[in-house]
Amino acid sequence: MSKLYVCPTPLGNLEDMTYRVIDTLKKVEFVAAEDTRHSIKLFNHFQINTKMISYHEHNEQSRSEEIINRIKNGESCALISDAGMPGISDPGQILIKKAVNEGIEVEVLPGGSAFLLALVASGFNTDRFVFEGFLPRKSGEKTQRLMELKQEKRTMIFYEAPHRILKTLKDIVGVFGEREISISREITKRYEEHIRGNISQVIEKLKDGTVKGEFVLVLKGYEGEVEEKEEISIEEQLKIFLDEGYSKKEAVKLTAKKLNARRNEVYQKSLEI
């Protein structure tokens, strides 16, 4: 029976490829790959000759329709990303959701995901944790997200790119204060590294070395008393939008919508900023 197979691929070490994934990639009619130029190296190494089509963040909607139609017509498809589990901070969620909604069988094959490996390596509590993926890039949105997580008691996991890692760590310590953290990079690769300590210590260690590779940040949960969350004020929300580069007119409109406030009231507050 035709179905959609979700196949994890190695994070960096080809020896982590499973026999079951190799067998699946060989037997399906076609493979939807995040970057066919990247995946061809994997295919050549394991002598996989199945035809590939591209499936990435810029064509997810249109490709998903095409793939669903092909599966309905009797073909089976394997979905892969460049590394790790498709759908986890990689393309795949849209296709999987469409397949489920269309009654198509979805089979997820087991394999590694960077955030789980980093979590276990951190030594922090693994009973309860929350995966946040990438934080927003815009400063105001990032600060707002961190404020929402400040009193999160579960272990928190984030992804971050090398050119943003130091700025993100400084943003986190600015909102959370000092907190124990474990940073993992180049997981499963030759230069795999885990840096542990409080946030300021990790920042200093990263300053002294070359910052390369994708990072996974594992942050210890809040251990104090949880306080009642205060509603964000109109002035605070206006400042967040203004810091993100919106004009005052746009900030007023967005703030009124976000806080369900009267626009005239928001406008009056904007005159005081």
C-alpha positions as a Markdown table, in Angstrom:
| # | Residue | x | y | z |
|---|---|---|---|---|
| 1 | Met | 0.0 | 0.0 | 0.0 |
| 2 | Ser | 1.3 | 3.5 | -0.9 |
| 3 | Lys | 2.3 | 5.6 | 2.1 |
| 4 | Leu | 4.5 | 8.5 | 3.2 |
| 5 | Tyr | 7.6 | 7.5 | 5.0 |
| 6 | Val | 9.3 | 10.1 | 7.3 |
| 7 | Cys | 13.0 | 9.1 | 7.3 |
| 8 | Pro | 15.7 | 10.7 | 9.6 |
| 9 | Thr | 19.2 | 11.0 | 8.2 |
| 10 | Pro | 22.5 | 11.3 | 10.0 |
| 11 | Leu | 23.3 | 14.6 | 11.7 |
| 12 | Gly | 26.9 | 14.3 | 10.5 |
| 13 | Asn | 28.2 | 10.8 | 10.9 |
| 14 | Leu | 27.2 | 8.5 | 8.1 |
| 15 | Glu | 27.6 | 5.5 | 10.3 |
| 16 | Asp | 24.4 | 6.6 | 12.1 |
| 17 | Met | 22.3 | 5.7 | 9.1 |
| 18 | Thr | 20.1 | 2.7 | 9.8 |
| 19 | Tyr | 19.6 | -0.3 | 7.6 |
| 20 | Arg | 15.8 | 0.3 | 7.7 |
| 21 | Val | 16.1 | 3.9 | 6.4 |
| 22 | Ile | 18.4 | 2.7 | 3.6 |
| 23 | Asp | 16.0 | -0.1 | 2.6 |
| 24 | Thr | 13.1 | 2.3 | 2.7 |
| 25 | Leu | 14.9 | 4.9 | 0.5 |
| 26 | Lys | 15.7 | 2.2 | -2.0 |
| 27 | Lys | 12.2 | 0.7 | -2.3 |
| 28 | Val | 9.9 | 3.8 | -2.5 |
| 29 | Glu | 9.0 | 5.3 | -5.9 |
| 30 | Phe | 10.5 | 8.7 | -5.1 |
| 31 | Val | 12.1 | 10.7 | -2.3 |
| 32 | Ala | 11.3 | 14.3 | -1.3 |
| 33 | Ala | 14.5 | 15.9 | -0.2 |
| 34 | Glu | 15.2 | 19.3 | 1.4 |
| 35 | Asp | 18.3 | 19.8 | -0.8 |
| 36 | Thr | 18.8 | 17.2 | -3.6 |
| 37 | Arg | 22.4 | 18.5 | -4.1 |
| 38 | His | 23.2 | 17.7 | -0.5 |
| 39 | Ser | 21.3 | 14.3 | -0.4 |
| 40 | Ile | 23.0 | 13.0 | -3.5 |
| 41 | Lys | 26.2 | 12.5 | -1.5 |
| 42 | Leu | 24.2 | 10.3 | 1.0 |
| 43 | Phe | 22.6 | 8.4 | -1.9 |
| 44 | Asn | 25.9 | 7.8 | -3.6 |
| 45 | His | 27.5 | 6.5 | -0.4 |
| 46 | Phe | 24.7 | 4.0 | 0.2 |
| 47 | Gln | 24.1 | 3.2 | -3.5 |
| 48 | Ile | 20.6 | 4.5 | -3.5 |
| 49 | Asn | 19.3 | 5.2 | -7.0 |
| 50 | Thr | 15.7 | 6.4 | -6.2 |
| 51 | Lys | 14.6 | 9.5 | -8.0 |
| 52 | Met | 14.5 | 12.7 | -5.9 |
| 53 | Ile | 12.4 | 15.8 | -6.0 |
| 54 | Ser | 13.1 | 19.0 | -4.0 |
| 55 | Tyr | 10.9 | 19.7 | -0.9 |
| 56 | His | 12.1 | 22.8 | 1.0 |
| 57 | Glu | 10.7 | 25.8 | 2.9 |
| 58 | His | 10.1 | 27.8 | -0.3 |
| 59 | Asn | 8.0 | 25.2 | -2.1 |
| 60 | Glu | 6.3 | 23.3 | 0.7 |
| 61 | Gln | 2.8 | 24.2 | -0.2 |
| 62 | Ser | 2.9 | 23.4 | -3.9 |
| 63 | Arg | 5.1 | 20.3 | -3.5 |
| 64 | Ser | 2.9 | 18.9 | -0.8 |
| 65 | Glu | -0.1 | 18.9 | -3.1 |
| 66 | Glu | 2.0 | 17.2 | -5.8 |
| 67 | Ile | 3.3 | 14.5 | -3.4 |
| 68 | Ile | -0.1 | 13.8 | -1.9 |
| 69 | Asn | -1.6 | 13.3 | -5.5 |
| 70 | Arg | 1.2 | 10.9 | -6.4 |
| 71 | Ile | 0.7 | 8.9 | -3.2 |
| 72 | Lys | -3.0 | 8.7 | -3.9 |
| 73 | Asn | -2.2 | 7.4 | -7.4 |
| 74 | Gly | -0.3 | 4.5 | -5.9 |
| 75 | Glu | 3.3 | 5.7 | -5.3 |
| 76 | Ser | 5.1 | 5.7 | -2.0 |
| 77 | Cys | 7.3 | 8.6 | -1.0 |
| 78 | Ala | 10.1 | 9.0 | 1.6 |
| 79 | Leu | 10.6 | 12.4 | 3.1 |
| 80 | Ile | 14.1 | 13.4 | 4.2 |
| 81 | Ser | 15.8 | 16.6 | 5.3 |
| 82 | Asp | 19.5 | 17.5 | 5.1 |
| 83 | Ala | 20.1 | 16.1 | 8.6 |
| 84 | Gly | 18.0 | 14.8 | 11.4 |
| 85 | Met | 14.2 | 14.3 | 11.6 |
| 86 | Pro | 12.0 | 16.0 | 9.0 |
| 87 | Gly | 9.5 | 18.3 | 10.6 |
| 88 | Ile | 11.6 | 19.2 | 13.6 |
| 89 | Ser | 12.9 | 22.7 | 12.7 |
| 90 | Asp | 13.1 | 21.4 | 9.1 |
| 91 | Pro | 10.6 | 21.2 | 6.3 |
| 92 | Gly | 8.0 | 18.4 | 6.6 |
| 93 | Gln | 5.2 | 19.5 | 8.9 |
| 94 | Ile | 3.0 | 20.8 | 6.2 |
| 95 | Leu | 3.3 | 17.6 | 4.1 |
| 96 | Ile | 2.7 | 15.3 | 7.1 |
| 97 | Lys | -0.4 | 17.2 | 8.2 |
| 98 | Lys | -1.8 | 17.1 | 4.7 |
| 99 | Ala | -1.2 | 13.4 | 4.5 |
| 100 | Val | -2.9 | 12.7 | 7.8 |
| 101 | Asn | -5.9 | 14.9 | 6.8 |
| 102 | Glu | -6.2 | 12.9 | 3.5 |
| 103 | Gly | -6.2 | 9.6 | 5.4 |
| 104 | Ile | -2.8 | 8.6 | 4.0 |
| 105 | Glu | -0.7 | 6.3 | 6.2 |
| 106 | Val | 2.3 | 8.0 | 7.6 |
| 107 | Glu | 5.2 | 5.9 | 8.9 |
| 108 | Val | 7.9 | 7.6 | 10.9 |
| 109 | Leu | 11.2 | 5.7 | 11.1 |
| 110 | Pro | 13.4 | 6.0 | 14.2 |
| 111 | Gly | 16.5 | 8.0 | 14.2 |
| 112 | Gly | 18.5 | 10.8 | 15.9 |
| 113 | Ser | 17.4 | 14.4 | 16.5 |
| 114 | Ala | 20.0 | 16.9 | 17.7 |
| 115 | Phe | 17.9 | 18.4 | 20.5 |
| 116 | Leu | 17.3 | 15.0 | 22.2 |
| 117 | Leu | 21.0 | 14.1 | 22.1 |
| 118 | Ala | 21.9 | 17.5 | 23.5 |
| 119 | Leu | 19.3 | 17.2 | 26.2 |
| 120 | Val | 20.6 | 13.8 | 27.4 |
| 121 | Ala | 24.2 | 15.1 | 27.3 |
| 122 | Ser | 23.3 | 18.2 | 29.4 |
| 123 | Gly | 22.8 | 16.3 | 32.6 |
| 124 | Phe | 19.7 | 18.3 | 33.3 |
| 125 | Asn | 16.3 | 17.0 | 34.2 |
| 126 | Thr | 14.9 | 15.0 | 31.3 |
| 127 | Asp | 11.5 | 14.1 | 32.9 |
| 128 | Arg | 9.9 | 17.3 | 31.7 |
| 129 | Phe | 11.3 | 19.5 | 29.0 |
| 130 | Val | 10.1 | 22.0 | 26.3 |
| 131 | Phe | 11.6 | 22.3 | 22.8 |
| 132 | Glu | 11.4 | 25.9 | 21.6 |
| 133 | Gly | 13.4 | 25.6 | 18.3 |
| 134 | Phe | 14.9 | 28.9 | 17.0 |
| 135 | Leu | 14.1 | 32.1 | 18.9 |
| 136 | Pro | 12.7 | 35.0 | 16.9 |
| 137 | Arg | 15.4 | 37.0 | 15.1 |
| 138 | Lys | 14.0 | 40.4 | 15.8 |
| 139 | Ser | 15.2 | 41.8 | 19.1 |
| 140 | Gly | 11.8 | 42.9 | 20.4 |
| 141 | Glu | 10.1 | 39.6 | 19.6 |
| 142 | Lys | 13.0 | 37.6 | 21.0 |
| 143 | Thr | 12.8 | 39.6 | 24.3 |
| 144 | Gln | 9.1 | 39.0 | 24.5 |
| 145 | Arg | 9.5 | 35.3 | 24.0 |
| 146 | Leu | 12.2 | 35.1 | 26.6 |
| 147 | Met | 10.0 | 37.0 | 29.1 |
| 148 | Glu | 7.2 | 34.4 | 28.5 |
| 149 | Leu | 9.7 | 31.7 | 29.3 |
| 150 | Lys | 11.5 | 33.3 | 32.3 |
| 151 | Gln | 9.6 | 31.3 | 34.9 |
| 152 | Glu | 9.4 | 28.1 | 32.9 |
| 153 | Lys | 10.3 | 25.2 | 35.3 |
| 154 | Arg | 10.9 | 22.6 | 32.6 |
| 155 | Thr | 14.3 | 22.2 | 31.0 |
| 156 | Met | 14.3 | 24.4 | 27.9 |
| 157 | Ile | 16.0 | 23.6 | 24.5 |
| 158 | Phe | 16.8 | 26.0 | 21.7 |
| 159 | Tyr | 18.5 | 25.9 | 18.3 |
| 160 | Glu | 20.8 | 28.7 | 17.3 |
| 161 | Ala | 23.1 | 29.6 | 14.3 |
| 162 | Pro | 26.8 | 30.3 | 15.0 |
| 163 | His | 26.6 | 34.0 | 13.9 |
| 164 | Arg | 23.9 | 34.7 | 16.4 |
| 165 | Ile | 24.9 | 32.5 | 19.4 |
| 166 | Leu | 26.8 | 35.1 | 21.4 |
| 167 | Lys | 24.0 | 37.7 | 21.0 |
| 168 | Thr | 21.3 | 35.2 | 22.0 |
| 169 | Leu | 23.2 | 34.1 | 25.1 |
| 170 | Lys | 23.6 | 37.7 | 26.1 |
| 171 | Asp | 19.9 | 38.2 | 25.5 |
| 172 | Ile | 19.0 | 35.2 | 27.7 |
| 173 | Val | 21.2 | 36.2 | 30.6 |
| 174 | Gly | 19.7 | 39.8 | 30.3 |
| 175 | Val | 16.2 | 38.4 | 30.8 |
| 176 | Phe | 16.8 | 35.3 | 33.0 |
| 177 | Gly | 19.8 | 36.3 | 35.0 |
| 178 | Glu | 22.5 | 33.7 | 35.6 |
| 179 | Arg | 21.3 | 30.2 | 34.9 |
| 180 | Glu | 23.0 | 26.8 | 34.3 |
| 181 | Ile | 23.3 | 26.0 | 30.6 |
| 182 | Ser | 24.8 | 23.3 | 28.4 |
| 183 | Ile | 25.8 | 24.2 | 24.8 |
| 184 | Ser | 26.3 | 21.4 | 22.2 |
| 185 | Arg | 27.7 | 21.9 | 18.7 |
| 186 | Glu | 28.7 | 19.6 | 15.8 |
| 187 | Ile | 26.7 | 16.8 | 17.4 |
| 188 | Thr | 27.9 | 13.3 | 16.1 |
| 189 | Lys | 30.6 | 15.0 | 14.0 |
| 190 | Arg | 34.4 | 14.8 | 14.5 |
| 191 | Tyr | 34.6 | 18.1 | 16.5 |
| 192 | Glu | 31.5 | 17.5 | 18.7 |
| 193 | Glu | 31.7 | 19.7 | 21.8 |
| 194 | His | 29.7 | 20.3 | 24.9 |
| 195 | Ile | 30.2 | 23.4 | 27.0 |
| 196 | Arg | 28.6 | 23.6 | 30.4 |
| 197 | Gly | 28.5 | 26.2 | 33.1 |
| 198 | Asn | 26.5 | 29.3 | 33.9 |
| 199 | Ile | 25.6 | 31.5 | 30.9 |
| 200 | Ser | 28.3 | 34.1 | 31.5 |
| 201 | Gln | 31.0 | 31.4 | 31.8 |
| 202 | Val | 29.8 | 29.8 | 28.5 |
| 203 | Ile | 29.9 | 33.2 | 26.8 |
| 204 | Glu | 33.5 | 33.7 | 27.9 |
| 205 | Lys | 34.5 | 30.2 | 26.6 |
| 206 | Leu | 32.9 | 30.9 | 23.2 |
| 207 | Lys | 34.7 | 34.3 | 23.0 |
| 208 | Asp | 38.0 | 32.5 | 23.3 |
| 209 | Gly | 37.4 | 30.0 | 20.5 |
| 210 | Thr | 36.2 | 29.8 | 16.9 |
| 211 | Val | 32.4 | 29.8 | 16.8 |
| 212 | Lys | 31.4 | 27.3 | 14.2 |
| 213 | Gly | 28.7 | 24.7 | 13.7 |
| 214 | Glu | 25.0 | 24.6 | 14.6 |
| 215 | Phe | 24.3 | 25.0 | 18.3 |
| 216 | Val | 21.8 | 23.4 | 20.6 |
| 217 | Leu | 21.2 | 25.3 | 23.9 |
| 218 | Val | 19.9 | 23.4 | 26.9 |
| 219 | Leu | 18.8 | 25.7 | 29.7 |
| 220 | Lys | 18.0 | 24.6 | 33.2 |
| 221 | Gly | 14.4 | 25.3 | 34.3 |
| 222 | Tyr | 13.4 | 28.1 | 36.7 |
| 223 | Glu | 13.8 | 27.0 | 40.4 |
| 224 | Gly | 12.2 | 29.9 | 42.2 |
| 225 | Glu | 8.6 | 30.7 | 43.1 |
| 226 | Val | 6.4 | 31.3 | 40.1 |
| 227 | Glu | 4.9 | 34.8 | 40.3 |
| 228 | Glu | 1.6 | 35.9 | 38.8 |
| 229 | Lys | 2.3 | 37.1 | 35.3 |
| 230 | Glu | 1.6 | 40.7 | 34.8 |
| 231 | Glu | -0.2 | 41.9 | 31.7 |
| 232 | Ile | 2.2 | 43.8 | 29.4 |
| 233 | Ser | 1.4 | 47.5 | 29.3 |
| 234 | Ile | 0.5 | 49.5 | 26.2 |
| 235 | Glu | 3.8 | 51.4 | 26.6 |
| 236 | Glu | 5.8 | 48.3 | 26.9 |
| 237 | Gln | 4.2 | 46.7 | 23.8 |
| 238 | Leu | 4.6 | 50.0 | 21.8 |
| 239 | Lys | 8.3 | 50.0 | 22.7 |
| 240 | Ile | 8.7 | 46.4 | 21.5 |
| 241 | Phe | 7.3 | 47.2 | 18.1 |
| 242 | Leu | 9.2 | 50.5 | 17.8 |
| 243 | Asp | 12.5 | 48.6 | 18.6 |
| 244 | Glu | 11.7 | 46.2 | 15.8 |
| 245 | Gly | 11.7 | 49.1 | 13.4 |
| 246 | Tyr | 8.0 | 49.8 | 12.9 |
| 247 | Ser | 6.9 | 53.4 | 12.5 |
| 248 | Lys | 4.9 | 54.9 | 15.3 |
| 249 | Lys | 1.7 | 54.7 | 13.2 |
| 250 | Glu | 2.3 | 51.0 | 12.5 |
| 251 | Ala | 3.2 | 50.3 | 16.2 |
| 252 | Val | 0.0 | 51.9 | 17.3 |
| 253 | Lys | -2.1 | 49.8 | 15.0 |
| 254 | Leu | -0.3 | 46.5 | 15.9 |
| 255 | Thr | -0.4 | 47.3 | 19.6 |
| 256 | Ala | -4.1 | 48.0 | 19.6 |
| 257 | Lys | -4.8 | 44.7 | 17.8 |
| 258 | Lys | -2.5 | 42.6 | 20.0 |
| 259 | Leu | -3.8 | 44.0 | 23.3 |
| 260 | Asn | -7.4 | 44.4 | 22.1 |
| 261 | Ala | -7.2 | 48.1 | 23.1 |
| 262 | Arg | -8.8 | 51.2 | 21.7 |
| 263 | Arg | -6.6 | 52.7 | 19.0 |
| 264 | Asn | -7.1 | 56.2 | 20.3 |
| 265 | Glu | -6.0 | 55.2 | 23.8 |
| 266 | Val | -2.9 | 53.6 | 22.3 |
| 267 | Tyr | -2.2 | 56.6 | 20.2 |
| 268 | Gln | -2.3 | 58.9 | 23.3 |
| 269 | Lys | 0.2 | 56.6 | 25.0 |
| 270 | Ser | 2.5 | 56.7 | 22.0 |
| 271 | Leu | 2.7 | 60.5 | 22.3 |
| 272 | Glu | 4.4 | 60.0 | 25.7 |
| 273 | Ile | 7.2 | 57.8 | 24.3 |
